[in-house]
């Protein structure tokens, strides 16, 4: 008697395959949003890491700044490569020179040498941006991101003019390593507004700190003035990706935002609840005071021991100490609307020192400053 073999009929197999197809389609439909969520989470973590690196770079340099000038309208490096030429634009060189003269020229004993820094935030696309590119690898390898941060340092010495040539000036063109930017463009704004505009100033009149700094009695729109009492740089990150057809790159219109905040605690006066900047004073030699106080002179009239006073206008009872404003917001580009670039010129406490004067010189200094008004 022949055995009968049991199995699936063709119809049963078709039904089973159809059911499996439905189940697989449902699973894929569930995996798609999960996959997209994973990609978004990965992108978020990457850009957050990049932003954190940028925040640390900004805050680490500016939080303890003790003398600050803020400008808009940055001019790119001059590109001069010859010995004895400046790597900075003529405009920036002039501003650094003025900064040094204002705070440090002829200064004696206290804060008389060190380094001046320039931190630049350039929102313009670098090297053509995404134009003509279809590969993300080319974008990241050719330094085309917008939002480049550069740091320039200029050391100076006691009793010498500041040297602004490329023999002395150090330039880190991508202070935050460009590779840390990843496939992102960045935009920086002063304060919490994305439409920061420098306060216009009258022709030939520099903007004073009182005009640049709001007081409780006269509030100022934070979108038009960078307020040193609430120092913030807004960081906006925009992802760069390939278009769906893969022929070119595109930049996302939806930013991820963060804020780098730095108090500039050494610039502001805590006794006034941070309503206005403190002032600096320049300690200078005063030969006349030394003569009047009986210090000996040689045959040529040179004094073997100097006295030091705070630089002042007038003399005697009419002498008035010269106040050096620690913070100012200045507009270097009178035609600027929304700022495409801005920069800080500043010093840090640990970068300004006394040129290794001895303890004995300090004692002499303390004994010899006869009056804050000079003499």
C-alpha positions in Angstrom: 0.0 0.0 0.0 1.5 3.4 -1.1 2.1 6.0 1.7 0.7 9.4 1.3 3.2 12.3 1.8 1.8 15.3 3.6 2.8 18.9 2.6 1.7 22.5 1.9 -0.4 23.2 -1.0 0.6 25.9 -3.4 -2.3 28.1 -2.1 -1.1 27.7 1.5 2.5 28.7 0.5 1.2 31.8 -1.3 -0.8 32.8 1.7 2.2 32.3 4.1 4.5 34.4 1.8 1.9 37.1 1.6 1.6 37.2 5.4 5.4 37.3 5.7 5.5 40.1 3.2 3.0 42.1 5.2 4.8 41.5 8.5 8.2 42.6 6.9 6.7 45.7 5.4 5.2 46.6 8.7 8.6 46.1 10.4 10.4 48.2 7.8 7.8 51.0 8.3 8.6 50.9 12.0 12.4 50.8 11.5 12.4 53.9 9.2 11.4 56.5 11.8 13.7 54.7 14.3 16.6 55.0 11.8 15.8 58.6 11.2 15.7 59.3 14.9 19.1 57.6 15.3 20.6 59.8 12.5 19.1 62.9 14.1 20.4 61.9 17.5 23.9 61.2 16.1 23.9 64.6 14.3 22.8 66.3 17.4 25.5 64.7 19.5 28.1 65.6 16.9 27.1 69.2 16.6 26.8 69.5 20.3 30.4 68.3 20.7 31.6 70.8 18.1 29.6 73.7 19.8 31.0 72.7 23.2 34.6 73.0 21.9 33.8 76.4 20.4 32.2 77.5 23.6 35.2 76.5 25.7 37.5 78.4 23.3 35.5 81.6 23.5 34.8 81.5 27.3 38.4 80.5 28.1 39.8 83.6 26.4 37.2 86.3 27.2 35.9 85.4 30.6 38.8 87.0 32.5 39.7 89.7 30.0 40.7 92.8 31.8 40.9 95.4 29.0 38.5 95.0 26.0 37.7 96.7 22.7 34.9 95.2 20.5 34.8 96.0 16.8 32.7 95.1 13.8 33.7 94.8 10.1 36.8 92.6 10.3 39.3 92.9 7.4 41.0 89.7 6.4 44.8 89.2 6.8 46.9 91.3 4.5 48.7 88.2 3.3 52.1 89.9 3.4 54.8 87.3 3.7 58.0 89.4 3.6 60.2 89.9 6.6 59.3 93.0 8.7 55.7 93.2 7.2 52.5 92.9 9.2 50.2 89.8 8.7 47.3 92.0 9.8 45.3 94.5 7.8 46.3 98.1 8.0 43.0 98.9 9.9 43.6 96.1 12.5 47.3 97.0 12.9 46.2 100.6 13.7 43.7 99.5 16.2 46.2 97.3 18.0 48.7 100.1 18.0 46.1 102.5 19.5 45.2 99.9 22.1 48.9 99.5 23.2 49.5 103.3 23.3 46.3 103.8 25.3 47.1 101.3 28.0 50.8 100.5 27.9 53.0 103.0 26.3 55.3 104.7 28.8 53.8 102.5 31.6 56.2 101.7 34.4 56.4 98.8 37.0 52.8 97.7 37.0 51.4 96.0 33.9 54.1 97.2 31.6 54.6 94.3 29.3 52.9 91.1 28.2 50.6 90.2 25.3 47.7 91.7 23.4 45.2 89.3 21.8 42.7 89.6 18.9 39.9 87.1 18.7 38.0 87.2 15.4 34.6 85.7 14.5 34.2 85.6 10.8 30.7 84.5 9.6 31.6 84.6 5.9 32.0 81.3 4.0 35.7 80.4 3.7 37.3 79.5 0.3 34.0 79.7 -1.6 31.9 77.8 0.9 29.8 74.9 -0.6 29.9 76.4 -4.1 30.8 73.8 -6.7 31.1 70.9 -4.3 29.1 67.6 -4.3 31.2 65.6 -1.8 31.1 66.2 1.9 34.6 65.0 2.2 35.8 67.9 0.0 33.9 70.4 2.2 35.5 69.2 5.4 39.0 68.9 4.0 39.2 72.2 2.2 38.3 74.5 5.2 35.2 75.9 3.6 33.0 76.3 6.8 31.6 79.7 7.6 32.1 80.9 11.2 35.9 80.7 11.4 37.5 81.8 14.7 41.0 83.2 14.5 43.3 84.2 17.4 46.1 86.7 17.0 48.7 87.3 19.8 51.1 90.2 19.9 53.7 90.3 22.7 55.3 93.6 23.8 58.2 94.5 26.0 58.8 97.1 28.6 60.3 100.3 27.3 60.0 99.2 23.6 57.6 100.1 20.9 55.2 97.3 20.0 56.3 95.2 17.0 53.4 94.5 14.6 55.5 92.7 12.0 55.2 89.0 11.2 58.5 88.5 13.1 56.5 89.1 16.3 52.8 88.6 15.6 51.4 85.0 16.0 48.3 84.1 14.0 46.3 80.9 14.6 44.0 81.1 11.5 41.6 78.3 12.7 41.8 78.7 16.5 39.2 76.0 16.9 40.5 73.2 14.7 38.5 73.2 11.5 38.1 69.5 11.6 36.1 69.9 14.8 33.5 71.8 12.8 32.5 68.7 10.9 29.8 69.0 8.3 28.5 72.2 9.8 28.5 76.0 9.1 28.5 78.3 12.0 27.2 81.8 12.5 28.1 84.0 15.5 26.2 86.9 16.9 27.0 89.3 19.8 24.5 89.1 22.6 21.3 87.0 22.3 20.1 88.7 19.1 20.9 87.3 15.7 20.6 90.8 14.2 23.2 92.6 16.2 24.1 96.1 14.8 26.8 98.2 16.1 25.6 101.5 17.7 26.3 104.3 15.2 28.6 107.1 16.3 28.9 110.7 15.3 31.5 111.5 12.6 34.9 111.7 14.2 33.7 111.0 17.7 34.6 107.6 19.3 31.8 105.9 21.2 32.4 106.2 24.9 31.8 103.4 27.4 28.9 105.4 28.9 27.2 105.3 25.5 28.0 101.6 25.0 26.9 100.5 28.5 23.3 100.7 29.6 22.4 101.8 33.1 19.3 101.1 35.1 18.1 104.6 34.4 18.7 104.5 30.6 18.1 100.9 29.2 19.5 100.2 25.8 18.1 97.8 23.2 20.4 94.7 23.5 20.0 94.2 19.7 21.9 97.4 19.0 24.5 97.4 21.7 26.8 94.7 22.9 26.4 95.0 26.7 29.6 94.1 28.7 27.4 93.4 31.8 25.8 90.4 30.1 28.5 89.1 27.7 27.2 86.4 25.4 28.1 85.2 21.9 25.3 83.3 20.2 26.4 80.2 18.3 24.2 78.9 15.5 25.1 75.6 13.8 23.8 74.7 10.3 24.3 71.1 8.9 25.7 70.7 5.5 24.5 67.7 3.5 24.1 66.4 0.0 21.0 67.1 -2.1 18.7 64.1 -2.9 20.2 63.8 -6.4 23.8 63.9 -5.0 24.9 66.6 -7.4 25.7 69.3 -4.9 25.7 70.3 -1.3 23.1 72.2 0.7 23.0 74.0 4.0 20.1 73.4 6.5 17.9 76.4 7.2 17.1 75.1 10.7 19.9 76.0 13.2 20.9 74.4 16.5 21.7 77.2 18.9 23.8 77.6 22.0 25.4 80.5 23.9 28.9 81.1 25.1 28.7 83.4 28.2 31.6 85.2 29.8 31.3 87.7 32.6 34.3 89.9 31.9 34.5 90.2 35.7 37.9 92.0 35.5 36.4 94.7 33.4 33.4 95.6 35.4 32.9 97.3 38.8 31.1 95.0 41.2 30.4 97.8 43.7 28.1 99.4 41.0 26.3 96.1 40.4 28.1 95.8 37.0 26.3 98.9 35.7 29.5 100.5 34.3 33.1 99.6 33.5 35.9 100.3 35.9 38.7 102.5 34.9 42.4 101.8 34.6 45.3 104.2 35.4 48.8 104.3 33.9 51.8 104.5 36.3 54.6 106.6 34.8 57.9 108.0 35.9 57.9 111.5 37.3 61.4 113.0 37.4 60.2 116.4 38.8 58.6 114.6 41.8 61.9 112.8 42.4 63.9 116.1 42.3 61.5 117.8 44.7 61.7 115.0 47.1 65.5 115.1 47.4 66.7 112.2 45.4 70.4 112.6 44.4 71.5 113.6 40.9 74.7 113.0 39.1 76.7 115.6 37.2 74.4 115.3 34.2 71.2 115.8 36.2 70.2 112.1 36.0 68.4 110.8 39.1 69.5 107.5 40.6 66.1 106.7 42.0 62.8 107.5 40.3 59.4 108.3 41.7 56.2 107.1 40.0 52.8 108.7 39.8 49.5 108.0 38.1 49.5 109.8 34.8 47.5 113.0 35.0 46.5 116.2 33.3 47.5 119.5 35.0 49.8 119.8 38.0 49.7 120.4 41.7 46.2 120.8 43.1 44.8 121.0 39.6 46.1 117.6 38.6 43.4 115.2 37.4 44.2 111.5 36.9 43.7 110.3 33.4 41.1 107.5 33.3 41.7 104.7 30.9 38.3 103.1 30.0 38.7 99.3 30.3 35.8 98.5 27.9 34.5 100.1 24.7 32.2 99.0 21.9 33.5 100.5 18.7 32.2 100.6 15.1 35.0 100.1 12.6 32.7 99.8 9.6 30.3 102.8 9.5 28.2 101.2 6.7 27.7 97.9 8.6 24.2 96.6 9.1 23.9 93.1 10.4 27.4 92.2 11.4 29.1 89.5 9.2 32.2 89.6 11.3 33.4 91.1 14.6 36.4 90.8 16.9 37.7 91.5 20.4 41.1 93.2 21.2 41.9 92.3 24.8 44.4 91.4 27.4 44.3 88.8 30.2 45.6 89.2 33.7 48.1 86.3 33.5 49.4 87.7 30.2 50.4 91.1 31.6 53.2 91.3 34.0 55.9 93.6 35.5 59.0 92.6 33.6 60.5 90.7 36.6 60.9 93.7 38.8 62.3 92.7 42.2 60.6 92.9 45.6 62.9 95.8 46.4 61.6 97.7 43.3 58.0 97.0 44.4 58.7 98.4 47.9 60.3 101.5 46.3 57.3 101.8 44.0 54.9 101.7 47.0 56.9 104.3 48.8 57.4 106.6 45.8 53.9 107.0 44.4 53.3 110.3 46.2 49.8 111.0 44.9 47.2 109.4 42.7 47.0 112.9 41.1 50.6 113.1 40.2 52.8 116.1 40.9 
